[in-house]
Amino acid sequence: MKEEGVTRLGFAVILVAAFTLGCGSGPKRPKMLPVSLPDLSRVDPGVQAQARERYETLTQKLARKDAPLLELGDAYGAYGMVLHAAEYFDAAETAYLNAQMLAPTEIKWPYYLAGVYKGRGDTSKAEASYRRVLELRPDDLATLIWLGRLYLDQGRADAAEPLFSKAVSEAPRTVAALAGLGRVALAKRDYGRAAKHFEDALAVDPEAESLNTQLAAAYRGLGQLDKAEPLLRQWRNRDIFVPDPLGQELDLLLESGLSYELRGVRAFEARDWKTAEAFFRRGLMLSRDNTPLTRSLHHKLGTALVLMGEVSGAMEQFEEVTRLAPEDGVDESASKAHYSLGIVLDEKGRRADALQHLAAAVKYQPNYVEAHLALADALRWGPQRGDPGRSARFKASLAHYDEAIRINPRSTPARLGYALALAALGRWQQARDWLIESTTLYADHQEFGIALARLLAASPDDRVRDGRRALAMADKLLEKQKSTSVGETVAMALAELGDYVHAVGIQRGIIAAAEKAGLTASVERMNENLRLYERHRPCRTPWPIDQPVVLSESPIGPLTAAGQR
């Protein structure tokens, strides 16, 4: 029988089944399309066992002449789901069509049929099945988004727009729906509205970086080329999440390594590290070959162990990933494992080993911003006075901060780190100019203002220092953020202006707040500055050589009375 004929028969029998189920004379079983067990040799043994078990359940129910039709429909559907998840699309279609005949008001079966048709590239049948779902449940969020995307892919923006609009009205913070409206507006060359929708989507989820190219296209359409160009460097191939409970049920169905990885990720999202660990271990039992999935499971298991405090076990998992990694080429799991090892080893004081792993992380994934930042920090922190390679390491650090900025120009840690590396090289005027540019471009990022005010207050280069400007900036920052970093900056500026009485009072108040907050490492450094102010000497170290790239610390209460001016 031809596929079109099967489809017509399927929908015809739906009407028969609906009429029969509504009569009081008892269920009458319609004629079903034949189903069989396909060749399962290409899938994991666990998946084979699942398919056979569900097929056996179905055949047992078929043998019962008195089996309720809805129960029989569920058995067909359950069998279809395991076939669908294993990508046996033809066999799954037949099972779903039978399920739909027997349970015409259940949305699962037309929804999954749409997925089967989409997986085979049969868009006309996928559209018909999605429309069937919306007839049964007009506000189904996932279907609104998937059908809207299907229309957009066909160039039918007018048909897609009401679907995305309804999705946004049902769930206003759904990134996929906002992005859909953005794509509709882009297709209609309504660039202002497109930019607004993409901006709204990125405001909800800044990590939806695959939208950057589309936002850049909207900016280009508006003639705002200065905004468009940086976004193109921030693009990453990340899927936009669609809230899809039925799709998730299918994803988690199979007894396979991938399914257990997905389950572990869900446990991660719930911060249930122990459950995540169990899922990742089960996934590894089902994925014994050296594949990207296996390496990903080892890395995720190691991450779960770190979060549980089992660092030695975590390192074993990370090292296993690096052992299995290919010698060359991009490999995300290898990069993340090297990065994780680098962070752990750095915390243990093994900086040379940490540097090697962080360099490998960058090699395996050249656009990994966090790895570039960690490597740059380690290079900047590593050199000690008298180290003959000190200047070379600072320059290497500067290069990695620069690369991180090239990948993501809006990265606050990267821009701060670049300024700190310039200062470490003694290029104080360049550091000042860089921070002035950063505060101009990103006025809402107070970290740049703090760093610039400190540089103006305490640079060892007297061509850079400007105590009055530093104090004005610090006072303005203090109105918005009561933190140890801002308080210290105020004290630095006062000392530069010779007001040591207030500098001492504020510094003591900051130290007391830091001690209360448990910032032990910072207190020692703060006491050094306090001793300077008590001897009527200004600070000439805006930040220590190993200052982290995030300058702000935990909030504190109002400055103590002793320190108020």
DOFI-385964 format. One record per residue (C-alpha): residue in three letters; x, y, z; residue number from 1. Coordinates in Angstrom, 1 decimal. Example, Ala and Ser with C-alpha at 12.3 -4.5 7.8 and 13.67 -1.06 7.14 Angstrom:
   residuo        X        Y        Z   num
       ALA     12.3     -4.5      7.8     1
       SER     13.7     -1.1      7.1     2
//
This chain:
   residuo        X        Y        Z   num
       MET      0.0      0.0      0.0     1
       LYS      1.4      3.5     -0.9     2
       GLU      2.2      5.9      1.9     3
       GLU     -0.5      8.4      0.8     4
       GLY     -3.0      5.5      0.9     5
       VAL     -1.8      4.5      4.4     6
       THR     -2.3      8.1      5.6     7
       ARG     -5.9      8.3      4.1     8
       LEU     -6.7      5.0      5.6     9
       GLY     -5.3      6.1      9.0    10
       PHE     -7.5      9.2      9.2    11
       ALA    -10.5      7.3      7.9    12
       VAL    -10.2      4.7     10.6    13
       ILE     -9.8      7.5     13.3    14
       LEU    -13.4      8.5     12.5    15
       VAL    -14.6      4.9     12.7    16
       ALA    -12.8      4.3     16.0    17
       ALA    -14.1      7.6     17.4    18
       PHE    -17.7      6.6     16.6    19
       THR    -17.2      3.1     18.0    20
       LEU    -15.7      4.3     21.2    21
       GLY    -18.7      6.6     21.7    22
       CYS    -21.3      3.9     21.3    23
       GLY    -22.7      1.9     24.2    24
       SER    -22.6     -1.4     22.4    25
       GLY    -19.0     -2.0     23.4    26
       PRO    -15.7     -1.5     21.7    27
       LYS    -15.3     -2.8     18.1    28
       ARG    -11.7     -3.2     17.0    29
       PRO    -10.9     -1.6     13.7    30
       LYS     -8.6     -3.2     11.2    31
       MET     -5.1     -2.4     12.1    32
       LEU     -2.0     -1.8      9.9    33
       PRO      0.4     -4.7     10.2    34
       VAL      3.4     -4.3     12.5    35
       SER      6.5     -6.4     13.0    36
       LEU      9.8     -6.4     14.8    37
       PRO     12.5     -4.8     12.6    38
       ASP     16.1     -5.9     12.4    39
       LEU     17.6     -4.6     15.7    40
       SER     21.2     -5.6     15.1    41
       ARG     22.4     -2.0     14.7    42
       VAL     21.3     -0.8     18.2    43
       ASP     22.6     -1.4     21.7    44
       PRO     21.6     -4.7     23.5    45
       GLY     19.6     -2.7     26.0    46
       VAL     17.6     -1.0     23.3    47
       GLN     17.0     -4.4     21.6    48
       ALA     15.6     -5.8     24.8    49
       GLN     13.3     -2.8     25.2    50
       ALA     11.9     -3.1     21.7    51
       ARG     11.3     -6.8     22.1    52
       GLU      9.6     -6.4     25.5    53
       ARG      7.2     -3.7     24.1    54
       TYR      6.5     -5.8     21.0    55
       GLU      5.7     -8.8     23.2    56
       THR      3.4     -6.7     25.3    57
       LEU      1.6     -5.5     22.1    58
       THR      1.2     -9.0     20.7    59
       GLN     -0.2    -10.2     24.0    60
       LYS     -2.8     -7.4     24.0    61
       LEU     -3.7     -8.1     20.4    62
       ALA     -4.3    -11.7     21.3    63
       ARG     -6.9    -10.6     23.8    64
       LYS    -10.2    -10.0     22.0    65
       ASP    -11.6     -8.1     24.9    66
       ALA     -8.6     -5.6     25.3    67
       PRO    -10.0     -2.1     25.6    68
       LEU     -9.2      0.0     22.5    69
       LEU     -7.4      2.8     24.4    70
       GLU     -5.2      0.3     26.2    71
       LEU     -4.4     -1.3     22.9    72
       GLY     -3.6      2.1     21.4    73
       ASP     -1.2      2.8     24.3    74
       ALA      0.6     -0.5     23.5    75
       TYR      1.0      0.5     19.9    76
       GLY      2.2      3.9     20.9    77
       ALA      4.6      2.6     23.4    78
       TYR      6.1      0.3     20.9    79
       GLY      6.3      3.1     18.3    80
       MET      8.1      5.3     20.8    81
       VAL     11.0      2.9     21.3    82
       LEU     11.3      2.4     17.5    83
       HIS     11.1      6.2     17.0    84
       ALA     13.8      6.9     19.6    85
       ALA     16.1      4.3     17.9    86
       GLU     15.4      5.9     14.5    87
       TYR     13.4      3.1     13.0    88
       PHE     11.1      5.7     11.5    89
       ASP      9.1      3.5      9.0    90
       ALA      8.2      0.9     11.7    91
       ALA      7.4      3.7     14.2    92
       GLU      5.1      5.4     11.8    93
       THR      2.9      2.3     11.4    94
       ALA      2.7      1.8     15.2    95
       TYR      1.8      5.4     15.7    96
       LEU     -0.9      5.4     13.0    97
       ASN     -2.5      2.4     14.7    98
       ALA     -2.3      4.2     18.1    99
       GLN     -3.9      7.3     16.6   100
       MET     -6.7      5.2     15.1   101
       LEU     -7.5      3.7     18.5   102
       ALA     -7.0      6.8     20.6   103
       PRO     -8.0      9.7     18.4   104
       THR     -8.1     12.3     21.2   105
       GLU     -4.6     11.5     22.5   106
       ILE     -2.1     14.2     21.4   107
       LYS      1.0     12.1     21.8   108
       TRP      0.5     10.0     18.7   109
       PRO      0.1     12.8     16.1   110
       TYR      2.9     14.7     17.9   111
       TYR      5.3     11.8     17.6   112
       LEU      4.1     11.2     14.0   113
       ALA      5.1     14.7     13.2   114
       GLY      8.5     14.0     14.6   115
       VAL      8.9     10.9     12.5   116
       TYR      7.9     12.7      9.4   117
       LYS     10.2     15.6     10.1   118
       GLY     13.0     13.1     10.7   119
       ARG     12.4     11.6      7.3   120
       GLY     12.1     15.1      5.6   121
       ASP      8.4     14.7      4.8   122
       THR      7.4     18.2      5.7   123
       SER      3.8     18.1      4.3   124
       LYS      2.9     15.1      6.6   125
       ALA      4.7     16.7      9.5   126
       GLU      2.6     19.9      9.1   127
       ALA     -0.6     17.9      8.9   128
       SER      0.3     16.0     12.2   129
       TYR      1.3     19.2     14.0   130
       ARG     -2.0     20.8     12.9   131
       ARG     -3.8     17.8     14.3   132
       VAL     -2.1     18.3     17.7   133
       LEU     -3.2     22.0     17.7   134
       GLU     -6.8     20.9     16.9   135
       LEU     -6.7     18.8     20.1   136
       ARG     -4.6     21.3     22.2   137
       PRO     -4.4     24.8     20.6   138
       ASP     -2.0     26.1     23.3   139
       ASP      0.6     23.3     23.1   140
       LEU      3.8     25.4     23.4   141
       ALA      6.2     22.9     21.8   142
       THR      3.9     22.3     18.8   143
       LEU      3.5     26.0     18.2   144
       ILE      7.2     26.5     18.1   145
       TRP      8.0     23.4     15.9   146
       LEU      5.3     24.2     13.4   147
       GLY      6.4     27.8     13.3   148
       ARG     10.0     26.8     12.6   149
       LEU      8.8     24.4      9.9   150
       TYR      6.9     27.3      8.2   151
       LEU      9.9     29.6      8.5   152
       ASP     12.2     26.9      6.9   153
       GLN      9.7     26.8      4.0   154
       GLY      9.8     30.6      3.7   155
       ARG      6.2     31.0      5.0   156
       ALA      6.8     33.8      7.5   157
       ASP      3.2     35.0      7.5   158
       ALA      2.0     31.5      8.5   159
       ALA      4.7     31.2     11.2   160
       GLU      4.0     34.6     12.9   161
       PRO      0.7     33.8     14.6   162
       LEU      2.1     30.6     16.0   163
       PHE      5.1     32.3     17.6   164
       SER      2.9     35.2     18.8   165
       LYS      0.6     32.7     20.5   166
       ALA      3.6     30.9     22.0   167
       VAL      5.0     34.2     23.5   168
       SER      1.5     35.1     24.8   169
       GLU      1.4     31.7     26.6   170
       ALA      5.1     31.8     27.8   171
       PRO      6.6     35.3     27.4   172
       ARG     10.1     34.3     28.5   173
       THR     10.5     31.4     26.1   174
       VAL     13.7     32.0     24.1   175
       ALA     12.7     29.8     21.2   176
       ALA      9.4     31.7     20.7   177
       LEU     11.1     35.1     21.0   178
       ALA     13.7     34.0     18.5   179
       GLY     11.0     32.7     16.2   180
       LEU      9.4     36.2     16.2   181
       GLY     12.8     37.6     15.5   182
       ARG     13.2     35.4     12.5   183
       VAL      9.8     36.3     11.2   184
       ALA     10.6     40.0     11.5   185
       LEU     14.0     39.4      9.8   186
       ALA     12.3     37.6      6.9   187
       LYS      9.9     40.6      6.5   188
       ARG     12.9     43.0      6.7   189
       ASP     11.4     44.6      9.8   190
       TYR     14.9     45.0     11.2   191
       GLY     14.0     47.1     14.3   192
       ARG     11.4     44.6     15.5   193
       ALA     13.8     41.7     14.7   194
       ALA     16.6     43.3     16.8   195
       LYS     14.2     43.8     19.7   196
       HIS     13.0     40.2     19.7   197
       PHE     16.6     38.8     19.5   198
       GLU     17.7     41.2     22.2   199
       ASP     14.8     40.1     24.4   200
       ALA     15.8     36.4     23.8   201
       LEU     19.4     37.0     24.7   202
       ALA     18.4     39.0     27.8   203
       VAL     16.5     35.9     29.0   204
       ASP     19.4     33.5     28.1   205
       PRO     22.8     35.2     27.3   206
       GLU     24.2     31.8     26.4   207
       ALA     21.9     31.4     23.4   208
       GLU     24.8     32.5     21.3   209
       SER     23.6     31.0     18.1   210
       LEU     21.2     34.0     17.9   211
       ASN     24.2     36.4     17.6   212
       THR     24.4     36.0     13.8   213
       GLN     20.7     36.8     13.4   214
       LEU     20.9     39.8     15.7   215
       ALA     23.9     40.9     13.7   216
       ALA     21.9     40.6     10.5   217
       ALA     19.2     42.8     12.1   218
       TYR     21.8     45.4     13.1   219
       ARG     23.2     45.4      9.6   220
       GLY     19.7     46.0      8.2   221
       LEU     19.5     49.0     10.5   222
       GLY     22.9     50.2      9.3   223
       GLN     24.4     49.7     12.8   224
       LEU     27.5     48.0     11.6   225
       ASP     29.5     48.8     14.7   226
       LYS     27.0     46.6     16.7   227
       ALA     26.9     43.9     14.1   228
       GLU     30.6     43.0     13.7   229
       PRO     31.4     42.0     17.3   230
       LEU     28.4     39.7     17.4   231
       LEU     29.7     37.6     14.5   232
       ARG     32.8     36.7     16.7   233
       GLN     30.5     35.6     19.5   234
       TRP     28.5     33.0     17.6   235
       ARG     28.5     29.5     18.9   236
       ASN     26.6     26.6     17.5   237
       ARG     24.2     26.0     20.4   238
       ASP     20.7     24.7     20.1   239
       ILE     18.0     26.9     21.3   240
       PHE     16.1     25.1     24.0   241
       VAL     12.4     24.3     23.3   242
       PRO     10.2     23.4     26.3   243
       ASP      9.1     20.0     25.1   244
       PRO      7.9     17.5     27.7   245
       LEU      6.8     14.9     25.1   246
       GLY     10.1     15.3     23.3   247
       GLN     12.0     14.9     26.5   248
       GLU     10.1     11.7     27.3   249
       LEU     11.2     10.3     24.0   250
       ASP     14.8     11.4     24.5   251
       LEU     15.0      9.7     27.9   252
       LEU     13.3      6.5     26.8   253
       LEU     16.1      4.3     25.5   254
       GLU     18.4      2.1     27.6   255
       SER     21.4      3.6     25.9   256
       GLY     24.5      5.7     26.8   257
       LEU     23.0      8.8     25.3   258
       SER     19.7      8.4     27.2   259
       TYR     21.6      8.1     30.5   260
       GLU     23.7     11.1     29.7   261
       LEU     20.5     13.1     29.1   262
       ARG     19.1     11.8     32.4   263
       GLY     22.3     12.8     34.2   264
       VAL     22.1     16.3     32.7   265
       ARG     18.5     16.6     34.0   266
       ALA     19.8     15.6     37.5   267
       PHE     22.5     18.2     37.2   268
       GLU     20.0     20.9     36.4   269
       ALA     18.2     19.8     39.7   270
       ARG     21.6     20.0     41.5   271
       ASP     21.2     16.3     42.4   272
       TRP     24.8     15.3     42.0   273
       LYS     24.5     11.8     43.4   274
       THR     21.7     10.8     41.0   275
       ALA     23.7     12.4     38.1   276
       GLU     26.7     10.3     39.1   277
       ALA     24.6      7.1     38.9   278
       PHE     23.2      8.0     35.5   279
       PHE     26.6      8.8     34.0   280
       ARG     28.1      5.5     35.4   281
       ARG     25.2      3.6     33.9   282
       GLY     25.7      5.4     30.6   283
       LEU     29.4      4.3     30.6   284
       MET     28.4      0.7     31.2   285
       LEU     26.4      0.9     28.0   286
       SER     29.0      2.8     26.0   287
       ARG     32.3      0.9     26.2   288
       ASP     33.8      2.0     22.9   289
       ASN     36.0      5.1     22.6   290
       THR     33.5      7.6     21.1   291
       PRO     32.7     11.3     21.7   292
       LEU     29.8     10.1     23.8   293
       THR     32.0      8.0     26.1   294
       ARG     34.4     10.8     26.6   295
       SER     31.5     13.2     27.3   296
       LEU     30.2     10.7     29.9   297
       HIS     33.6     10.4     31.6   298
       HIS     33.9     14.2     31.8   299
       LYS     30.4     14.7     33.2   300
       LEU     31.0     12.0     35.7   301
       GLY     34.1     13.7     36.8   302
       THR     32.3     17.0     37.2   303
       ALA     29.6     15.3     39.4   304
       LEU     32.3     13.9     41.6   305
       VAL     34.0     17.3     42.0   306
       LEU     30.7     18.8     43.1   307
       MET     30.4     15.9     45.6   308
       GLY     33.8     16.7     47.0   309
       GLU     35.4     13.5     45.6   310
       VAL     38.3     15.2     43.8   311
       SER     40.6     12.2     43.4   312
       GLY     37.9     10.2     41.7   313
       ALA     37.1     13.2     39.5   314
       MET     40.7     13.5     38.4   315
       GLU     40.7      9.8     37.4   316
       GLN     37.7     10.5     35.1   317
       PHE     39.2     13.6     33.6   318
       GLU     42.5     11.8     33.0   319
       GLU     40.6      9.0     31.3   320
       VAL     39.1     11.5     28.9   321
       THR     42.6     12.9     28.1   322
       ARG     43.9      9.3     27.6   323
       LEU     41.1      8.5     25.1   324
       ALA     41.3     11.9     23.3   325
       PRO     42.4     12.0     19.7   326
       GLU     45.9     13.5     19.1   327
       ASP     44.7     16.3     16.9   328
       GLY     41.5     18.2     16.0   329
       VAL     38.7     19.8     17.9   330
       ASP     37.3     17.6     20.7   331
       GLU     35.0     19.4     23.2   332
       SER     35.2     16.7     25.9   333
       ALA     39.0     16.5     25.8   334
       SER     39.1     20.3     26.1   335
       LYS     36.8     20.4     29.1   336
       ALA     38.7     17.6     30.8   337
       HIS     42.0     19.3     30.4   338
       TYR     40.4     22.6     31.6   339
       SER     39.0     20.8     34.7   340
       LEU     42.4     19.2     35.4   341
       GLY     44.1     22.5     35.1   342
       ILE     41.7     24.2     37.5   343
       VAL     42.0     21.4     40.1   344
       LEU     45.9     21.2     39.8   345
       ASP     46.1     25.0     40.1   346
       GLU     44.1     24.9     43.3   347
       LYS     46.6     22.2     44.6   348
       GLY     49.5     24.6     43.8   349
       ARG     50.8     22.5     40.9   350
       ARG     50.9     25.5     38.6   351
       ALA     53.3     24.0     35.9   352
       ASP     51.1     21.0     35.5   353
       ALA     48.0     23.2     35.4   354
       LEU     49.5     25.4     32.6   355
       GLN     50.1     22.3     30.5   356
       HIS     46.5     21.1     30.8   357
       LEU     45.1     24.6     30.2   358
       ALA     47.2     25.0     27.1   359
       ALA     45.8     21.6     25.9   360
       ALA     42.2     22.8     26.6   361
       VAL     42.8     25.7     24.2   362
       LYS     44.4     23.4     21.6   363
       TYR     41.4     21.1     21.6   364
       GLN     38.8     23.9     21.5   365
       PRO     40.3     27.2     20.2   366
       ASN     37.1     29.2     20.9   367
       TYR     36.8     28.1     24.5   368
       VAL     36.7     31.5     26.2   369
       GLU     36.9     30.1     29.8   370
       ALA     40.0     28.1     28.9   371
       HIS     41.8     31.2     27.4   372
       LEU     40.9     33.1     30.6   373
       ALA     42.1     30.4     33.0   374
       LEU     45.4     30.0     31.0   375
       ALA     45.9     33.8     30.9   376
       ASP     45.3     34.0     34.7   377
       ALA     47.7     31.1     35.4   378
       LEU     50.4     32.7     33.2   379
       ARG     50.0     36.1     34.9   380
       TRP     50.0     34.6     38.4   381
       GLY     52.9     32.2     37.8   382
       PRO     56.0     34.5     37.4   383
       GLN     57.8     35.4     40.6   384
       ARG     60.3     38.3     40.9   385
       GLY     63.6     37.2     39.5   386
       ASP     62.0     34.7     37.1   387
       PRO     63.9     35.2     33.8   388
       GLY     60.7     34.3     31.9   389
       ARG     58.5     36.7     33.8   390
       SER     58.1     39.2     31.0   391
       ALA     57.4     36.5     28.4   392
       ARG     54.7     34.9     30.6   393
       PHE     53.0     38.3     31.1   394
       LYS     53.1     38.8     27.3   395
       ALA     51.6     35.3     26.7   396
       SER     48.9     36.1     29.3   397
       LEU     48.1     39.3     27.4   398
       ALA     47.7     37.3     24.2   399
       HIS     45.2     34.9     25.7   400
       TYR     43.1     37.7     27.2   401
       ASP     43.2     39.3     23.8   402
       GLU     42.0     36.1     22.1   403
       ALA     39.2     35.8     24.7   404
       ILE     38.1     39.3     23.8   405
       ARG     38.3     38.5     20.1   406
       ILE     35.9     35.6     20.7   407
       ASN     33.6     37.5     23.0   408
       PRO     34.2     41.3     23.0   409
       ARG     31.6     41.7     25.9   410
       SER     33.5     39.4     28.3   411
       THR     34.1     41.4     31.4   412
       PRO     36.8     39.1     32.9   413
       ALA     38.7     39.1     29.6   414
       ARG     38.7     42.9     29.3   415
       LEU     39.7     43.2     33.0   416
       GLY     42.4     40.6     32.6   417
       TYR     43.8     42.5     29.6   418
       ALA     44.2     45.6     31.7   419
       LEU     45.8     43.7     34.6   420
       ALA     48.3     42.1     32.2   421
       LEU     49.2     45.5     30.7   422
       ALA     49.8     46.8     34.2   423
       ALA     51.9     43.7     35.0   424
       LEU     54.1     44.6     32.0   425
       GLY     54.5     48.2     33.4   426
       ARG     52.4     49.6     30.5   427
       TRP     50.3     51.8     32.9   428
       GLN     49.2     54.4     30.4   429
       GLN     47.9     51.7     28.0   430
       ALA     46.1     50.0     30.9   431
       ARG     44.5     53.4     31.8   432
       ASP     43.4     54.1     28.2   433
       TRP     42.0     50.5     27.9   434
       LEU     40.0     50.9     31.1   435
       ILE     38.7     54.3     30.0   436
       GLU     37.5     52.7     26.7   437
       SER     35.9     49.8     28.6   438
       THR     34.0     52.1     31.0   439
       THR     32.8     54.0     28.0   440
       LEU     31.6     51.0     26.0   441
       TYR     30.1     49.1     29.0   442
       ALA     29.1     51.8     31.5   443
       ASP     26.8     49.3     33.3   444
       HIS     29.7     47.1     34.2   445
       GLN     31.0     48.6     37.5   446
       GLU     34.1     46.3     37.6   447
       PHE     35.7     48.5     34.9   448
       GLY     35.0     51.7     37.0   449
       ILE     36.5     50.1     40.1   450
       ALA     39.7     49.1     38.2   451
       LEU     40.1     52.5     36.6   452
       ALA     39.6     54.3     39.9   453
       ARG     42.2     52.2     41.5   454
       LEU     44.6     52.8     38.7   455
       LEU     44.1     56.5     38.9   456
       ALA     44.6     56.4     42.7   457
       ALA     47.5     54.1     43.1   458
       SER     49.5     53.6     39.8   459
       PRO     53.2     53.8     40.4   460
       ASP     53.4     55.9     37.2   461
       ASP     52.8     59.5     38.2   462
       ARG     51.7     60.3     34.6   463
       VAL     48.7     58.1     35.2   464
       ARG     47.7     59.1     38.8   465
       ASP     44.8     61.5     39.3   466
       GLY     43.6     61.3     42.9   467
       ARG     40.7     63.8     42.6   468
       ARG     39.2     61.9     39.6   469
       ALA     39.8     58.6     41.4   470
       LEU     37.9     59.8     44.4   471
       ALA     35.0     61.3     42.4   472
       MET     34.7     57.9     40.6   473
       ALA     34.9     55.9     43.8   474
       ASP     32.3     58.0     45.6   475
       LYS     29.9     57.6     42.6   476
       LEU     30.5     53.8     42.6   477
       LEU     29.9     53.7     46.4   478
       GLU     26.4     55.1     45.8   479
       LYS     25.6     52.0     43.7   480
       GLN     27.6     49.3     45.4   481
       LYS     28.7     49.0     49.0   482
       SER     31.5     46.4     48.6   483
       THR     35.0     45.8     50.0   484
       SER     36.5     46.6     46.6   485
       VAL     34.8     50.0     46.3   486
       GLY     35.6     50.8     49.9   487
       GLU     39.3     50.0     49.4   488
       THR     39.3     52.2     46.3   489
       VAL     37.9     55.1     48.3   490
       ALA     40.7     54.7     50.9   491
       MET     43.3     54.5     48.1   492
       ALA     42.0     57.8     46.6   493
       LEU     41.9     59.6     50.0   494
       ALA     45.5     58.5     50.7   495
       GLU     46.7     59.7     47.3   496
       LEU     45.1     63.1     48.2   497
       GLY     46.8     63.1     51.6   498
       ASP     43.6     62.6     53.7   499
       TYR     45.1     59.8     55.8   500
       VAL     42.8     60.1     58.7   501
       HIS     39.7     59.2     56.7   502
       ALA     41.7     56.7     54.6   503
       VAL     42.7     54.9     57.9   504
       GLY     39.1     54.9     59.2   505
       ILE     37.6     53.6     56.0   506
       GLN     40.3     50.9     55.6   507
       ARG     39.7     49.7     59.2   508
       GLY     36.0     49.5     58.5   509
       ILE     36.6     47.5     55.3   510
       ILE     38.9     45.1     57.1   511
       ALA     36.3     44.5     59.9   512
       ALA     33.7     43.8     57.2   513
       ALA     36.0     41.5     55.3   514
       GLU     36.9     39.5     58.4   515
       LYS     33.2     39.1     59.2   516
       ALA     32.6     37.9     55.6   517
       GLY     35.5     35.4     55.9   518
       LEU     37.6     37.0     53.2   519
       THR     40.8     35.8     55.0   520
       ALA     43.2     36.1     52.0   521
       SER     42.0     39.7     51.3   522
       VAL     42.4     40.8     55.0   523
       GLU     46.2     40.3     55.0   524
       ARG     46.6     42.5     51.9   525
       MET     44.2     45.1     53.3   526
       ASN     46.3     45.3     56.5   527
       GLU     49.4     46.1     54.4   528
       ASN     47.6     49.1     52.9   529
       LEU     46.3     50.1     56.4   530
       ARG     49.9     50.2     57.7   531
       LEU     50.9     52.4     54.8   532
       TYR     48.1     54.9     55.6   533
       GLU     48.9     54.9     59.3   534
       ARG     52.5     55.9     58.3   535
       HIS     51.1     58.7     56.0   536
       ARG     52.2     56.9     52.9   537
       PRO     49.9     56.4     49.8   538
       CYS     49.4     53.0     48.1   539
       ARG     51.3     52.3     44.9   540
       THR     49.8     48.9     44.1   541
       PRO     46.4     49.2     42.5   542
       TRP     45.9     45.5     42.8   543
       PRO     48.3     42.6     43.6   544
       ILE     49.9     40.8     40.8   545
       ASP     47.7     37.7     41.3   546
       GLN     44.5     39.7     41.5   547
       PRO     41.6     37.6     40.1   548
       VAL     39.9     39.1     37.0   549
       VAL     36.7     39.6     38.9   550
       LEU     37.4     42.5     41.2   551
       SER     34.1     42.8     43.1   552
       GLU     33.7     40.9     46.4   553
       SER     30.8     40.2     48.7   554
       PRO     28.5     43.1     49.6   555
       ILE     29.0     44.8     53.0   556
       GLY     26.9     47.2     55.1   557
       PRO     27.4     50.9     55.4   558
       LEU     30.9     52.1     56.2   559
       THR     31.6     52.4     59.9   560
       ALA     31.3     55.8     61.6   561
       ALA     35.1     55.9     62.1   562
       GLY     35.6     55.9     58.4   563
       GLN     32.9     58.3     57.3   564
       ARG     33.9     61.7     55.9   565
//
